[in-house]
Amino acid sequence: MAATIFAGPWRIVWMSGWDQDYVDMDVPGHITFESARSGSFQFGTAQGQMDCRLAKRQNPSIDFTWHGFDEGTELTGRGGARIVNGELYGHLYIHLGDDSAFRAVRSTPPAHMSVRKRKSN
C-alpha cells in the first residue's frame, strides 16, 4: 500500500467502550498507519500491531487485523476506519471479546516515534 490519506499518527479522542481517562491511562491513545501495510495502536493497557488493507468501497476506508496484548494477555482482532471531514471514524473488535467505536484526529508523532534528521554541512 503506497502512502495514503490514512498514513501517519492519529490521536484517539473518543471510544464508545472506554472513557477517555482509560484511553489515555499509559500514553495518549493513538492509532498509526504506516505507508506500508502495517500500523499500530495503543489505548489504556491495550496495544497492537496491525496488518492493513485499503478497502474497496465508495468512501476512502481501511480494514485491518491486529495482534497485541492487554496487561500481558495476548489478543487478536480486526477493525476498520474511514475519514469523514478530516477525522478518522472506526471500530475495533477484540476476538471473542469487547468492541468499541472510536474517533481520532491527526496528531504529531509521539516523542518516542519521532525521527531526528541530521544537519547537512
C-alpha positions as YAML, in Angstrom:
chain: A
units: angstrom
residues:
- id: 1
  name: MET
  ca: [0.00, 0.00, 0.00]
- id: 2
  name: ALA
  ca: [1.59, 3.24, -1.05]
- id: 3
  name: ALA
  ca: [1.31, 6.31, 1.15]
- id: 4
  name: THR
  ca: [-2.38, 7.01, 1.65]
- id: 5
  name: ILE
  ca: [-4.58, 9.62, 3.22]
- id: 6
  name: PHE
  ca: [-4.59, 7.39, 6.31]
- id: 7
  name: ALA
  ca: [-0.79, 7.38, 6.77]
- id: 8
  name: GLY
  ca: [0.57, 8.87, 9.96]
- id: 9
  name: PRO
  ca: [-0.42, 9.16, 13.61]
- id: 10
  name: TRP
  ca: [-3.97, 9.80, 14.80]
- id: 11
  name: ARG
  ca: [-4.90, 10.74, 18.37]
- id: 12
  name: ILE
  ca: [-7.87, 8.77, 19.74]
- id: 13
  name: VAL
  ca: [-10.22, 11.37, 21.24]
- id: 14
  name: TRP
  ca: [-13.27, 9.16, 21.91]
- id: 15
  name: MET
  ca: [-14.12, 5.48, 22.29]
- id: 16
  name: SER
  ca: [-17.60, 4.09, 22.91]
- id: 17
  name: GLY
  ca: [-16.30, 1.20, 25.02]
- id: 18
  name: TRP
  ca: [-13.97, 3.05, 27.39]
- id: 19
  name: ASP
  ca: [-13.80, 6.52, 28.94]
- id: 20
  name: GLN
  ca: [-11.05, 8.93, 27.94]
- id: 21
  name: ASP
  ca: [-9.22, 8.53, 31.27]
- id: 22
  name: TYR
  ca: [-8.72, 4.84, 30.46]
- id: 23
  name: VAL
  ca: [-7.86, 5.53, 26.79]
- id: 24
  name: ASP
  ca: [-5.06, 7.91, 27.90]
- id: 25
  name: MET
  ca: [-4.01, 5.95, 31.03]
- id: 26
  name: ASP
  ca: [-0.48, 4.94, 29.92]
- id: 27
  name: VAL
  ca: [0.10, 7.22, 26.92]
- id: 28
  name: PRO
  ca: [-2.27, 9.40, 24.88]
- id: 29
  name: GLY
  ca: [-4.42, 6.89, 22.98]
- id: 30
  name: HIS
  ca: [-3.35, 6.66, 19.34]
- id: 31
  name: ILE
  ca: [-3.55, 4.68, 16.13]
- id: 32
  name: THR
  ca: [-0.85, 4.99, 13.46]
- id: 33
  name: PHE
  ca: [-0.94, 3.81, 9.87]
- id: 34
  name: GLU
  ca: [2.44, 3.34, 8.20]
- id: 35
  name: SER
  ca: [2.99, 3.92, 4.48]
- id: 36
  name: ALA
  ca: [3.32, 0.16, 4.02]
- id: 37
  name: ARG
  ca: [0.56, -2.26, 5.04]
- id: 38
  name: SER
  ca: [1.32, -2.00, 8.74]
- id: 39
  name: GLY
  ca: [0.35, 0.09, 11.70]
- id: 40
  name: SER
  ca: [-0.04, 0.12, 15.46]
- id: 41
  name: PHE
  ca: [-2.31, 1.37, 18.21]
- id: 42
  name: GLN
  ca: [-2.32, 1.85, 21.95]
- id: 43
  name: PHE
  ca: [-5.07, 2.85, 24.34]
- id: 44
  name: GLY
  ca: [-5.23, 2.12, 28.04]
- id: 45
  name: THR
  ca: [-3.24, -1.05, 28.63]
- id: 46
  name: ALA
  ca: [-4.04, -2.46, 25.18]
- id: 47
  name: GLN
  ca: [-1.58, -2.25, 22.32]
- id: 48
  name: GLY
  ca: [-1.41, -3.96, 18.97]
- id: 49
  name: GLN
  ca: [0.30, -4.25, 15.60]
- id: 50
  name: MET
  ca: [-1.92, -4.05, 12.53]
- id: 51
  name: ASP
  ca: [-1.95, -5.59, 9.06]
- id: 52
  name: CYS
  ca: [-3.85, -3.04, 6.94]
- id: 53
  name: ARG
  ca: [-5.63, -3.08, 3.59]
- id: 54
  name: LEU
  ca: [-7.31, -0.26, 1.75]
- id: 55
  name: ALA
  ca: [-10.95, -1.21, 1.35]
- id: 56
  name: LYS
  ca: [-12.70, -1.22, -1.98]
- id: 57
  name: ARG
  ca: [-15.65, 0.95, -1.08]
- id: 58
  name: GLN
  ca: [-17.01, 4.24, -2.35]
- id: 59
  name: ASN
  ca: [-15.57, 6.30, 0.53]
- id: 60
  name: PRO
  ca: [-11.87, 6.05, 1.43]
- id: 61
  name: SER
  ca: [-11.65, 3.35, 4.09]
- id: 62
  name: ILE
  ca: [-9.15, 0.93, 5.55]
- id: 63
  name: ASP
  ca: [-9.59, -2.52, 7.11]
- id: 64
  name: PHE
  ca: [-7.12, -4.23, 9.43]
- id: 65
  name: THR
  ca: [-6.46, -7.29, 11.51]
- id: 66
  name: TRP
  ca: [-4.33, -6.97, 14.60]
- id: 67
  name: HIS
  ca: [-2.32, -8.87, 17.16]
- id: 68
  name: GLY
  ca: [-1.35, -7.48, 20.54]
- id: 69
  name: PHE
  ca: [-1.52, -7.56, 24.31]
- id: 70
  name: ASP
  ca: [-3.56, -6.16, 27.18]
- id: 71
  name: GLU
  ca: [-1.83, -6.42, 30.58]
- id: 72
  name: GLY
  ca: [0.19, -9.38, 29.32]
- id: 73
  name: THR
  ca: [-2.78, -11.25, 27.85]
- id: 74
  name: GLU
  ca: [-2.35, -12.00, 24.14]
- id: 75
  name: LEU
  ca: [-5.20, -10.70, 21.98]
- id: 76
  name: THR
  ca: [-6.17, -10.61, 18.32]
- id: 77
  name: GLY
  ca: [-8.90, -8.83, 16.46]
- id: 78
  name: ARG
  ca: [-9.98, -6.78, 13.50]
- id: 79
  name: GLY
  ca: [-11.16, -3.31, 12.73]
- id: 80
  name: GLY
  ca: [-11.76, -0.68, 10.13]
- id: 81
  name: ALA
  ca: [-11.91, 3.06, 9.70]
- id: 82
  name: ARG
  ca: [-12.82, 5.83, 7.30]
- id: 83
  name: ILE
  ca: [-12.13, 9.53, 7.09]
- id: 84
  name: VAL
  ca: [-15.08, 11.91, 7.40]
- id: 85
  name: ASN
  ca: [-14.47, 15.67, 7.32]
- id: 86
  name: GLY
  ca: [-10.81, 15.16, 8.19]
- id: 87
  name: GLU
  ca: [-11.46, 12.91, 11.21]
- id: 88
  name: LEU
  ca: [-10.95, 9.17, 11.49]
- id: 89
  name: TYR
  ca: [-14.05, 7.16, 12.47]
- id: 90
  name: GLY
  ca: [-13.66, 3.46, 13.07]
- id: 91
  name: HIS
  ca: [-14.44, 0.35, 15.02]
- id: 92
  name: LEU
  ca: [-12.07, -2.03, 16.80]
- id: 93
  name: TYR
  ca: [-13.04, -5.61, 17.65]
- id: 94
  name: ILE
  ca: [-11.28, -7.92, 20.12]
- id: 95
  name: HIS
  ca: [-11.68, -11.56, 19.05]
- id: 96
  name: LEU
  ca: [-14.30, -13.17, 21.33]
- id: 97
  name: GLY
  ca: [-14.30, -10.03, 23.49]
- id: 98
  name: ASP
  ca: [-15.17, -6.36, 23.64]
- id: 99
  name: ASP
  ca: [-15.51, -3.95, 20.77]
- id: 100
  name: SER
  ca: [-15.60, -0.20, 20.52]
- id: 101
  name: ALA
  ca: [-16.27, 2.55, 18.03]
- id: 102
  name: PHE
  ca: [-13.60, 5.26, 18.02]
- id: 103
  name: ARG
  ca: [-12.92, 8.74, 16.70]
- id: 104
  name: ALA
  ca: [-9.43, 10.12, 16.14]
- id: 105
  name: VAL
  ca: [-7.85, 13.34, 14.88]
- id: 106
  name: ARG
  ca: [-4.49, 13.80, 13.15]
- id: 107
  name: SER
  ca: [-1.60, 14.35, 15.51]
- id: 108
  name: THR
  ca: [2.13, 14.76, 15.53]
- id: 109
  name: PRO
  ca: [4.11, 11.59, 16.22]
- id: 110
  name: PRO
  ca: [4.71, 10.78, 19.91]
- id: 111
  name: ALA
  ca: [8.24, 11.70, 21.03]
- id: 112
  name: HIS
  ca: [9.38, 8.06, 21.03]
- id: 113
  name: MET
  ca: [8.35, 7.77, 17.37]
- id: 114
  name: SER
  ca: [9.84, 10.99, 16.01]
- id: 115
  name: VAL
  ca: [12.75, 10.73, 13.63]
- id: 116
  name: ARG
  ca: [15.63, 13.14, 14.03]
- id: 117
  name: LYS
  ca: [17.14, 14.47, 10.84]
- id: 118
  name: ARG
  ca: [20.86, 15.13, 10.59]
- id: 119
  name: LYS
  ca: [22.01, 18.59, 9.78]
- id: 120
  name: SER
  ca: [23.71, 19.00, 6.42]
- id: 121
  name: ASN
  ca: [27.11, 20.64, 6.45]
...
